[in-house]
Amino acid sequence: MAFDQSGTANLAANQVVVRSTVVEDTQEIVSAFLNERARLIAKNQPSPERRIDRLNGNDANNGGVSGFGLAAVDGAIPFALVLDEGSAQFSYSLRRSQAPAADAQYSVDAISLFGHFGLRPEATVAPESSRQDAVGPGHGGGHSDRPIADEGPPGDGEFGTRDLEPPSGVFAAANGRFPDVVEGEAPVRRFDIWAEGRFSRFSASSGKGDFFIAHAGADYLVTPDLPVGIGAQIDWTDYNATTVGTADGLGFMAGPYATARLASNLYVDASLSWGLSDNRVSPYGTYEDSFSAGRWRASAALFGAFEHEALLIRPDSNCPGSQSKAKPAPTASTM
């Protein structure tokens, strides 16, 4: 836009000032991108369940795969994987994978399975002649008013598939782990290697996109009430602003962490990590700038774990802090 000295748009003015907003637009997208990524990283930190189980001596094998109405819980699978539309998560622990496992369990949720394909299964009643023929001689010529899908051995489900026991492990809605399968106390495993990861699509007021994060680490049980370790994370974010701009970045952080038991059901958790990220931004889709960013994250949390029958209650108070600073600040390549 061109302005004269009085501020009036006038291409014929004696003095014309041309102002570009490329730098401001670029920095606005970068700021929104970094803020949204920081929020996603904070939301997708490692679950405290594994560390609580370590302190309580719960060596529970939670291997299995679940998603789209299907579940296979099997200790022969060394990891837990949960799939859903637009999201996925996995977890692995050396300690858990070496623990005794319950018998393999498999289940099918037909309504959920068909629902992913836009179908809604319903039981149908067969014609009267078909039902009478199905009854056959020796039954007094009578017939049942039940849907034909219900005919079958006792225990068959609504659609003729056998009802299996509800899955356990990461697929159990009650407490998120297998029940104990070995009587008595399991041997203490002081060392553990673990990994967790999540993928999801996100949508916010400033934009939307895809996010992936993976955590891995190793810790040692110094005392029965204190595991300490070192962990690392790698994350990737693909961000599309509500305007035409886009940004994406790959980053990592690493640092120490510790969890301590203060009382039978009270724990404190602390972590500190540093890292870098490599990022790209395109404010108009016509060119692309790259920039790096240094970052750190510190977190301290006080939380509890109380079990009542099949209900697990985990109140917590978390005080996270983080910062991600571009260096140098991005500038437009066209200027």
C-alpha positions in Angstrom: 0.0 0.0 0.0 1.3 3.5 -0.9 0.6 6.6 1.3 1.6 10.3 1.1 2.8 12.3 4.1 -0.7 13.0 5.3 -1.5 9.2 5.4 -3.8 9.2 2.4 -3.4 6.5 -0.2 -2.1 8.3 -3.3 0.0 6.8 -5.9 0.5 10.3 -7.5 1.8 11.9 -4.2 5.2 13.5 -4.2 6.5 11.1 -1.6 5.3 7.5 -1.5 6.1 5.1 1.4 5.8 1.4 0.7 5.6 -0.9 3.7 5.8 -4.6 3.7 4.4 -6.9 6.5 6.3 -10.0 5.5 8.4 -10.0 8.6 5.5 -9.4 10.9 3.4 -12.1 9.2 6.2 -14.6 9.4 6.9 -13.9 13.1 3.2 -14.2 13.9 3.0 -17.7 12.4 6.2 -18.7 14.1 4.9 -17.5 17.5 1.6 -19.4 17.1 3.5 -22.5 15.9 5.9 -22.5 18.8 3.1 -22.0 21.4 0.9 -24.7 20.0 3.8 -27.2 19.9 4.7 -26.3 23.5 1.1 -27.1 24.5 1.1 -30.4 22.7 4.5 -31.4 24.2 3.2 -30.6 27.7 0.0 -32.6 27.1 1.8 -35.7 25.8 4.4 -36.3 28.5 5.2 -39.9 29.6 2.4 -41.5 31.7 3.3 -41.8 35.4 1.6 -45.3 35.6 4.8 -47.2 34.8 6.8 -45.4 37.5 4.0 -46.0 40.1 3.9 -49.7 39.2 7.6 -49.9 39.7 7.4 -48.5 43.2 4.5 -50.8 44.0 6.2 -53.8 42.5 3.5 -54.4 40.0 5.3 -56.3 37.2 2.3 -56.6 34.8 2.7 -57.7 31.2 0.5 -55.3 29.2 1.4 -56.4 25.6 -1.3 -56.2 23.0 -2.8 -54.4 20.1 -6.2 -52.7 20.1 -8.2 -50.5 17.7 -11.2 -50.1 15.5 -13.3 -52.6 17.5 -10.6 -55.3 17.6 -8.4 -56.2 20.6 -5.6 -58.8 21.0 -4.1 -59.0 24.4 -1.1 -61.3 24.4 2.0 -61.3 26.5 4.0 -62.6 23.5 3.6 -59.1 22.0 6.3 -57.0 23.7 4.6 -53.7 23.4 1.1 -52.1 23.8 -0.4 -50.4 20.7 -3.7 -48.5 20.6 -5.1 -47.2 17.3 -8.0 -44.9 16.6 -9.1 -42.5 13.9 -6.7 -39.7 13.8 -4.5 -41.0 16.7 -2.2 -43.8 17.8 -0.1 -44.5 20.9 2.3 -47.2 21.9 4.3 -48.1 25.0 7.1 -50.5 25.8 8.9 -51.5 29.0 11.6 -54.1 29.3 10.5 -54.9 32.9 6.8 -55.4 31.8 7.7 -57.4 28.7 9.6 -59.9 30.9 6.8 -60.3 33.4 4.5 -63.3 33.4 1.5 -62.9 31.2 -2.1 -64.0 31.5 -3.7 -66.2 28.8 -4.1 -64.5 25.4 -7.5 -62.8 25.0 -9.1 -61.7 21.8 -12.3 -59.7 21.3 -14.4 -58.0 18.7 -16.8 -55.1 19.2 -18.9 -55.4 16.1 -20.7 -52.1 16.5 -17.5 -50.2 16.8 -15.8 -52.2 14.0 -18.6 -51.6 11.5 -19.0 -48.0 12.7 -15.6 -47.2 11.3 -16.9 -48.1 7.9 -20.1 -46.1 8.2 -22.2 -49.2 8.9 -24.6 -49.8 11.7 -25.2 -53.6 12.1 -28.7 -54.6 13.3 -30.1 -58.0 14.1 -32.7 -59.1 11.6 -35.6 -61.5 11.9 -35.7 -64.3 9.3 -38.9 -65.1 7.5 -41.3 -67.5 9.3 -40.7 -70.3 6.8 -37.0 -70.1 7.2 -37.3 -70.1 11.0 -39.6 -73.2 10.9 -37.3 -75.0 8.6 -34.4 -74.2 10.8 -36.2 -75.8 13.8 -36.7 -79.1 12.0 -38.4 -82.2 13.2 -38.4 -83.3 16.8 -39.1 -79.8 18.1 -42.9 -80.0 17.9 -42.9 -77.8 14.8 -42.5 -74.7 17.0 -40.2 -71.9 16.5 -38.5 -69.2 18.5 -39.2 -65.5 18.0 -35.5 -64.7 18.6 -33.5 -63.1 15.7 -31.9 -65.8 13.6 -28.5 -64.4 14.5 -29.1 -65.4 18.1 -29.6 -69.1 17.2 -26.5 -71.0 18.2 -24.6 -72.4 21.1 -25.1 -70.8 24.5 -22.8 -67.8 25.0 -23.0 -66.7 21.4 -23.3 -62.9 21.0 -25.9 -60.8 19.1 -24.3 -61.4 15.8 -23.4 -65.1 16.2 -19.9 -64.4 17.5 -18.8 -65.8 20.8 -18.6 -63.3 23.6 -15.0 -63.3 24.9 -13.8 -62.0 28.2 -13.2 -58.2 28.2 -9.5 -57.4 27.3 -7.1 -56.4 30.0 -3.8 -54.5 29.8 -3.8 -51.1 28.3 -7.3 -51.9 26.9 -9.0 -52.3 30.2 -11.2 -49.3 31.1 -11.1 -50.0 34.8 -7.4 -49.7 35.8 -5.3 -49.8 32.6 -3.3 -52.9 33.4 -3.5 -56.7 33.7 -4.6 -58.2 37.0 -1.8 -60.0 38.9 -1.2 -63.4 37.3 1.4 -64.7 39.7 0.8 -65.2 43.3 3.3 -63.9 45.8 5.8 -61.1 45.2 7.7 -60.9 41.9 11.4 -60.4 42.0 12.5 -56.8 42.1 13.9 -55.6 38.8 16.0 -52.5 39.5 16.8 -51.6 35.9 14.2 -50.7 33.2 14.3 -49.5 29.6 11.1 -47.9 28.3 9.6 -46.1 25.4 6.3 -44.3 24.7 4.9 -42.6 21.6 1.8 -40.8 20.4 0.5 -39.4 17.2 -2.6 -37.2 16.8 -4.3 -34.6 14.7 -5.0 -31.4 16.4 -7.1 -28.3 15.8 -6.8 -25.0 17.6 -8.0 -21.4 17.1 -4.7 -20.4 15.4 -4.4 -23.5 13.2 -4.4 -27.2 12.8 -2.1 -30.1 11.9 -0.4 -33.3 12.9 1.8 -34.0 15.9 4.0 -36.9 16.8 6.2 -37.4 19.9 8.3 -40.3 21.1 9.9 -40.7 24.5 12.5 -43.2 25.6 14.7 -43.7 28.6 16.3 -45.9 31.2 16.0 -45.7 35.0 17.4 -47.5 38.1 15.7 -48.2 41.4 18.2 -46.7 43.8 16.0 -47.6 46.8 12.6 -49.2 46.9 11.1 -45.7 47.0 13.3 -43.8 44.5 13.9 -44.6 40.8 16.1 -42.1 38.9 16.8 -42.1 35.2 17.6 -40.2 32.1 15.1 -39.8 29.2 14.9 -38.2 25.8 12.2 -37.2 23.4 11.8 -36.4 19.7 8.8 -34.6 18.3 7.5 -33.5 15.0 4.8 -31.0 14.3 3.2 -30.0 11.0 1.2 -26.8 11.4 -1.3 -25.1 9.1 -2.3 -21.6 10.2 -5.8 -20.3 9.8 -4.3 -18.0 7.2 -2.4 -19.3 4.3 0.9 -19.8 6.3 2.4 -23.1 7.3 5.2 -24.3 9.6 6.8 -27.5 10.6 9.6 -28.6 12.9 11.6 -31.5 14.2 13.0 -31.3 17.7 14.5 -33.2 20.6 15.1 -32.8 24.3 17.0 -34.9 26.9 17.6 -34.8 30.6 17.2 -36.5 34.0 14.1 -37.4 35.9 13.1 -39.0 39.3 10.1 -40.2 41.1 9.9 -40.6 44.8 7.3 -42.2 47.1 6.5 -39.9 50.0 3.8 -42.1 51.5 1.9 -45.3 50.7 -0.3 -43.5 48.1 1.6 -40.2 47.6 4.3 -39.5 45.0 6.4 -36.7 43.8 7.9 -36.5 40.2 10.4 -34.1 38.8 12.2 -33.8 35.4 14.4 -31.3 33.6 15.4 -31.4 29.9 17.1 -29.3 27.3 17.2 -29.5 23.5 17.0 -27.9 20.1 14.6 -27.9 17.1 15.0 -27.4 13.4 12.0 -25.6 11.8 10.6 -24.2 8.6 8.0 -21.5 7.9 6.2 -20.4 4.8 4.0 -17.4 5.5 2.3 -17.2 2.1 3.1 -20.6 0.5 5.4 -18.9 -2.1 8.8 -19.3 -0.3 10.2 -20.9 2.8 12.5 -19.8 5.6 14.3 -22.1 8.1 15.2 -21.3 11.7 16.4 -23.2 14.8 15.2 -22.8 18.3 16.7 -23.7 21.7 14.3 -25.0 24.3 14.1 -26.3 27.8 11.4 -27.9 30.0 11.1 -28.4 33.8 8.3 -30.1 35.6 7.4 -31.0 39.2 4.3 -32.9 40.1 2.7 -34.2 43.3 0.2 -36.9 42.7 -1.6 -39.8 44.4 -2.9 -43.2 43.4 -5.9 -44.7 45.2 -7.8 -47.9 44.2 -11.4 -48.5 45.1 -12.7 -51.9 43.7 -12.3 -51.4 39.9 -11.8 -47.7 40.1 -8.4 -46.0 40.1 -8.3 -42.4 41.3 -5.2 -40.3 40.6 -5.4 -36.7 41.8 -2.3 -34.6 40.9 -0.9 -31.1 41.1 1.6 -30.3 38.3 3.8 -27.2 37.9 5.4 -27.3 34.5 7.7 -24.6 32.9 9.1 -24.5 29.4 10.5 -22.1 26.9 11.3 -22.3 23.2 13.2 -19.4 21.6 14.0 -19.0 18.0 17.6 -18.2 17.2 18.1 -16.2 15.2 14.6 -14.7 14.8 13.2 -15.7 11.4 13.3 -13.1 8.6 11.9 -13.1 5.2 14.2 -14.4 2.5 12.7 -12.1 -0.1 13.8 -9.0 1.8 
